Amino acid sequence: MLFAVLEAERLADAGAVASYCVVRAAERHAVDPYAVAVHWLAKLLSVQRARRAVAAMQEGDRGA
């Protein structure tokens, strides 16, 4: 599953549409596309939360 998610990320970084990335990676690694989509989305959300937390900390540093 991890390899399929990484494959989907690689395709997305190359500019492919997200749904294509998920289906292509799932086919290539013989896993369920819905599972790939869920894992990828969870990873993206955690990355976004981390970026927001860092931005908030940096904003706090600027205000101090």
SVG drawing of the C-alpha trace seen along z (x, -y; Angstrom):
<svg xmlns="http://www.w3.org/2000/svg" viewBox="-13 -41 23 48">
<polyline fill="none" stroke="black" stroke-width="0.4" points="0.0,0.0 2.8,-2.4 4.4,-2.0 1.0,-2.7 0.6,-5.9 4.2,-6.9 3.5,-6.2 0.4,-8.3 2.4,-11.2 5.1,-10.8 2.5,-11.0 0.8,-14.0 4.2,-15.8 4.6,-15.2 1.4,-17.1 -1.1,-14.3 -4.8,-14.6 -5.3,-13.1 -7.9,-10.6 -5.6,-9.3 -2.7,-9.1 -4.8,-7.0 -6.1,-4.6 -2.8,-4.2 -0.9,-3.5 -3.5,-1.1 -3.4,0.9 0.4,0.9 0.6,2.2 -2.5,4.4 -4.3,2.8 -7.7,1.3 -7.9,-2.3 -10.2,-3.4 -7.6,-2.3 -4.9,-4.2 -7.1,-7.3 -7.9,-7.2 -4.3,-6.7 -3.1,-9.4 -5.8,-11.9 -4.9,-11.2 -1.2,-11.8 -2.0,-15.1 -4.2,-16.3 -1.5,-15.5 1.0,-17.4 -1.3,-20.4 -1.9,-20.4 1.8,-20.3 2.4,-23.2 -0.4,-25.2 1.2,-24.5 4.6,-25.6 3.1,-28.8 1.3,-29.5 4.5,-29.0 6.4,-31.3 3.7,-33.9 4.0,-33.7 7.7,-34.2 7.3,-37.3 4.8,-38.8 7.1,-38.3"/>
</svg>
